[in-house]
Amino acid sequence: MDANSRHKLLDAGWRILRRDDTPNIRIKVFSRGEALNADWRTLEVFTSKAARDRRFKELMSDPKTIDD
């Protein structure tokens, strides 16, 4: 997905998530900061990939959340 598509989804109220392993096991979210610049930010950090994947599955149950 390109940056323009991500911005369109944010404007429409969607949340975009991504799993990441480096530098730590985490879930990242694409969101806008105070200056309205959108970028990837850490949503949650985990001690194991299994814990992250369980939480990711929970978050994906929201109808307005997608996986990048």
C-alpha positions, 0 to 999 in steps of 0.5 A: 500500500502506498502513502497516498492510500494510507492517508485516504484511509486515515481520512475515512476513519480507518486504523492501519496496523503492522506487526514488527520484530525489530528493534522489539516485538511490537504492533505499530499503528499508522497515525497522525501526530500533532503536526498532522504528519502521519507516520508509523508509531508503536502501539504496544510492545510485547515479550513474545511473538505469540502474545503480540499475535494474540493481541493483533487478532483482537485488534483486527476484530474492529471493522475499521482496522486493517493490516498493512 
